[in-house]
Amino acid sequence: MFYDYAKIYVKAGDGGNGVVSFRREKYVPAGGPNGGDGGRGGDVILVADAGLRTLVDFKYKRHYKAERGEHGQGKNMHGKDGEDLIIKVPVGTIVRNAETGEVLSDIVRPGQQVVIAKGGRGGRGNARFMSNQNKAPRLAEKGEPGEELWITLELKLLADVGLVGLPNAGKSTLISRISAARPKIADYPFTTTIPNLGVVQIADQSFVVADIPGLIEGAHTGAGLGHDFLKHIERTRLIIHVVDVGNVYQRDPYQDFLAINRELELYNKDLAQKPQIIALNKIDLPGAQDNMQTFLERVKGYEVFPISAVTGEGIEPLLYRVLELLEELAQAAPEPELLENVKVTKVLPKERFHIEVEDGIFILTGKEIEKHFAMTDFENEESIRRFQNIMKKMGVDDALRAKGAKAGDVVRIKDLEFDFVD
């Protein structure tokens, strides 16, 4: 099955905890602190794999978690960093924050890497807190939590050329004729229900062509799985519009042509502006020549190539013209701007903390204050005093007073409640 959408949860590794330790050797009294730092948590990294064509792997596994850092040890031994988690995705994958819809990265190049969730740093051991005022610190930090979020992966095929047209216009037959792709071909509409990619080689050059399943009127609203198919045309540089002039289904080829172009424009106006050439297919059938002449008299502003995908007639001139147009478009188009090495949290928000009052309880939230909270060992008195000093320096105490907090009022951070001391 062809899967071009997935929603997954990613969690970078937490940092390892720092440790409280002191040098203990014979004849070395008061040896001093030697607690090591915790290791850094592993990142979650998306890597573009040119060998993948679908997001089917994410149908069966939706939760991905990188390795956490090891805890520090005595004798100034630091914990080992956690292993990064590499997730392979197809080239052409768009990554979004599932909650906000923000585009985090557009993966368009084989081997491109994107850090989608950053691992937490390791907590510092007590050796880091030694000072002239405190020669024997008995506190250490816990590891910083790794970033976590739900993301959506949307695959839009990366192809140079897209074949569009009504169902059974002959697109699958054409791609099987010009490439090694072998899509299902039969004499009924909607034979093709998934996009097919093929590599066309001609005159020592090559290009990638995508056979987009047949569109119908109303495709821009989602009719006939229109949305699922139309998005795969957005990345193509050139459109070959395959029109059936064989009169098999007693339709007006020109009206068919207008109907598909109208769907492209209604879905995305940029699609209608893409360079487009017309392949009048099935010219080997009886009555096709008359239909072709009528079509040529009515269509204006397009290059038209009469072909037969079955016999191969007219295909070579079409392919050589496609090569010329692709070369012209490559020279005119600027290099795409890549969103690489994205960190989900690029900068801390301007508001370092936020205070809400519910039922007389002052609730503290905010990324920075919650990070310090997570890295504090609340079973250690020195760690608690350090956390109180951090809150004071951040201006939390003053902000609580401004909100009306008085001595003895309850303050909550995450699942911890404590009394406000003024």
N, C-alpha and C positions, 0 to 999 in steps of 0.2 A: 504494500500500500504506500501511496505517496502522502507524506505528512509534511505540511508547510507551516504549522503553527504549534507551539508548545508553551506551557507555563511551568516554570520550575522554581524551586527554592534553593538559594545558595547561601552558605554560611562559611565565612573565612575562619581560620583557626584562632582560638583564644591564645593570648600570650601565656607562657608558663609563669608560675608564681616565683617571686624572690623568696629567699629563705633567711631566717635569723640563725646565725651560727657564730661561735667564738673559737678562737684558736686555743686549743687545749693540749699543751705539751709539757712534759716533765721539765722542770727548771725554767719554764717560761711563764711566770705569773702575769696575769692581766694581758694575755696575748692580743686582745683586740678583736673586733668583728671581722669575720671572713665569709659571710654569707654571699653566695653567688646570685647572679640575676637569672630570671627565667628566660627561656628561648622565645623568639618571635613566632607567632602563629603563621601558618601557611596561607598564601593568597589563593583565591579562586580565579583561574585564568582561562579565558576562552581563546581557542586557537582555531584558525580557519584551516580546514582539511580539504584539499582539492578532490579527494577521493569520495567524499560524501555528497549525496544528492538529495537527502531527505532528513527530516527531523524525527524519524520513526523511533530512534533509540530513546527519546525523551518521553515516549508514550508509556514505557515500562518502568522508568526510573525518574522520579521527580524531585528527590531531595539529594543535594550534594553538599558535602561538608569536608573542608580541608582539615589537615592534622593540626592539633594544638601544639604549642611549644612545650618542651619539657621543663620541669621545675628546676630551679637552681639548687645547688648543694653547698655543703661546707667546703672549706679550703679554697674559697673563691672559685669554685667550679660552676661555670655558667651552664644553663640548660641548652640542649640542642634545639635549633630552630625546627618548626614543623614543616613537613613537606608541602609544597604547593600542590594544589589540585588542578590538573589540566583537563579541561572539557573540550572535546573536539566538536566543531560545528561546521556545516557546509559554508562554502564561500557564497556570499549573497545574503547572509543572515543579519537582520536588524534586531538589535537588543534594546528593550524598553524596560523602564521601571514599571512593574505591574500596577503599582498603587497610583502613581502620578501620570503615567503615560509618557514620561520624558524619554527621549531617545538617548541611550547611554553610549551606543556605538553602532556603526554601520560597517560590517565586516565584508570587505569587497576584494581582498587580495589574499592569495594562498600564503599560508604561514603567518598572517597577521595575528598579533596577540593583543588581548585586551584584559587588563586587570579589572575584573568586575566587582570583586569584594576584597578589601585589604585586610590582611591578618593583623591581630592586635600585637602591640609590643609587649615584650616580657616585663614582668614586674621587677623592680630593683631589690636586691638583697640588702641586708643591714649594713654591709661594708660601704655602701653608697651614701649612707646617712651620717657617717662619722664626721664630727666637726670639733672645733676647739671647745665649744660649749657642751658637746655630748660625745664623750670618748667611747661610750659603750651603748650605742643605740640598740633598742630591742624591738625595732619595727622593720617590716619589709612590705613591699607592695604585692598585691595580687596581679595577675596578668590582665592586660587590657582585653576586653571582649573583641572578637573579630566582627567585621561588618556582616550583616545578614539582610537579605531582602528577597522578595519574589520578583522574578523577571519573566518577561515574555520573549520568546524567540519567534521571529517571523521570517520565513524564507521567501525571498524574491529571486527567481532564477537570474543568473548572470549569463546573458547570451548576447551576441552581436546582432542577431537577426531574430525577429519574432514572426511566426506564420499565423495570420488571423484569417477568419472567414467563417461562414455559416457551417453548421454540422454537415459532414459528408461532402464538403467542397473539394476534398482531395489533399488536404494538408498532410495527413499521415502517409499517404502514398508518396507524396513529394519528398518528405524527409527520409523515407526509406530508400528512395531512388538516389538522393544526393549524399547520403551519409550511411554509416553502419548501424544507425538506429533501426530497431525492428518493432515499431508499435503495432498494436492490434488493428487490422484493417478488415472491414466488412461493408456490405452494401446496405447499411442502415444508419440513421442519424445517431449521434452520441456514441460512436464506437470508441472514441478516445475520451477517457474520463480523467486522465492525469496528464500534466505536461510532459513532453518528451524532449530530451536534448540529443543533438547529433553534431558531430564535427565534420565539416565539409572541407575536403582538400582538393585544391585546384591550382594548377600553375605554380607548384611549390609553395603555395600559401594555404592558410586554413582560417576558418572562422566557425563560431559556434552558433547553431540555429536552434530555436525552441519552437516546438509544435504546440501551440496553445489550443486546448480543447475548444470545440465549436461554440461560438457565442450565439445568443439569440436575442431578439428584441426584448428589452427590459433587463438585460444583463447588468446594467449599471445599478439597478436596484437590488441585485442579488438573484434575479431569476435565472434558473438553470445553472446554479452555482457560479453566477457571473462574477461576484467579488473574488471568489477563490481563483478564478482564471485571469481576470483582468490585471491583477496586481503583478503578475509575472511578465507583463509586457512593459511595465514602467521602466525597467533597467535596459531594455534593448535600445540599440542605436538606430536601427532601421527596421521598418515593417514591410513584410511582403504580404499583400492582401490577396489571398487566393479566392478567385471568383469562379463559380461553376457556370460555364456557358454550354454545357452538354445537354441542357434542357431535359434532364432526367426527371426532375420533380415539377416540371411545368411552372417555373418561377421566372420572374423578370430579373436577370443578372444585375442590371443597373440599380434597381430598387434594393436588391440584396446588398450591393456595395454601399449605398447610402445608409442603409439601416445599421450596418456594422460600424461605419464611421461615426454615426450619430451616437451609438453606445460608447464608443471610445471617448468622445468629447464630453458626454454627460458624466462619465465616470471620473475623468481627469482631463482638463483642457489641454494639458501639456502633451497628452497622448495624441491628440488630434494634430498637434504641431510637429510631431516626429516625421522625419523623411519617410515617404511611403511609395512603393512601386507596386504595380498590379500584375499578378500572374493570372491570365485567363486560361483556366484549366479545362481539360476534357475536349480539346479541339479535334480529337480523333473521332468523336461521336457524330452521328447523323444530325444535321441541323445546327451544329455548333458554329459553322462559318457564318451563317446568317445572323445568329445571336451575337457573334463577335463584332460583325460590322455595325449592327445597331448600337452595341455598347460603345464602340469607338466613336461613333457620331455624337454620343451624348456626354461622354466623360471629357473633362478639360483639366489641364494642369498636372497630369500624372504620366509617368512613363509606363507603358503597357507592354507586356511580353506574353504572346500566345504560347501556351505549352501543353504538353500531354504528359502528366506524371507517370502514366502507364507505359507509353512507348518511348519516352525520353525526348520527344521532339521539342525543340525550342528551349531546353533546359540550360544548355551550355552558354548561350548568350546572356541568359538571366543571371547565371552565377558569375560570369566575368563582370557584368555591370554591378553586381552586388559588391565584388571585390573593390572596384573603382570607388564606389560610393563610401564604403567603409574606410578606405584610405583617406578620402577627402574629409570625412567626418572626424577621423582621428587627428588630423592636422589642425582642424578648426576648434576642436573641443579642448578645454583646459583639463589638467589633471584633477580628478575628484579629490575634494578635501576629506581626509580620513580622520575619524575620531579614534585616536589610538591611546593606549595606556590610560584609559579612563578609570578614575577612582570614583566610586559611588558617592563618597563624601569628599568633595574637593576642598571645601573650606568649612570651618565652623560657622554656624549662623551668627548673625550680629547679636542676637539675644542669647546670652550665655546660659540663662536659666529663666524659668517662668513660674509664677506663683498663682495658684487658684485657691479660692476658699470654698470649701464644701462642708456644710453642717459643722461649722466652727473649726474645721481642720485645715491647716495651711499645707497645700500639696505642692511640692517642688518638682518640676520637670525641666528637661533641657538636656541636650546631648553632652555638653561639657560637664555639668554637675553630675549627670548620671555616670559618666566615665570615671570621674574621681570616686564616686560612690562604689562602683564595681571593683575598683582597684584597692579599696580599703579593707583591712582585716578588722572587723568590728569586735573580735574577741581579744584584741590587743589594745591596751590602754594608750600606748604611745601613738598607735595608728589612728585611734579615735581623736586624740588631741590634734594630730596633724590635719585630719579631715576638717575639724572645726576651724583651724587656722586658714585652710584653703577657702572655706565658705566665707569667712570674714573678709579675706583679701578680695574675693570675687564680688563682695558687696551684698551677699545674701542676707546677712544680719540686718543691715540698714533697710533693705527692701522689705523684709518681714515687718520691721517696725512701721514702715510707711504704709503697709497693708493693714496695720492695726494689731499686730501680734504683741502680746504681753507675756511676761514671765509665767511659765506654767502652761501656756497654750501648746496644743499638739501640732507638731510638724511631721509630715510624711514624705519620704523619698522611697519610691518603689514600694517594697513591702516592710520598710522599717519606719516605726513611729518613735519620736522622742520629744521631750519637753523643751520648749524654747526658754533659754536662759538669757535674761537681759542684764 
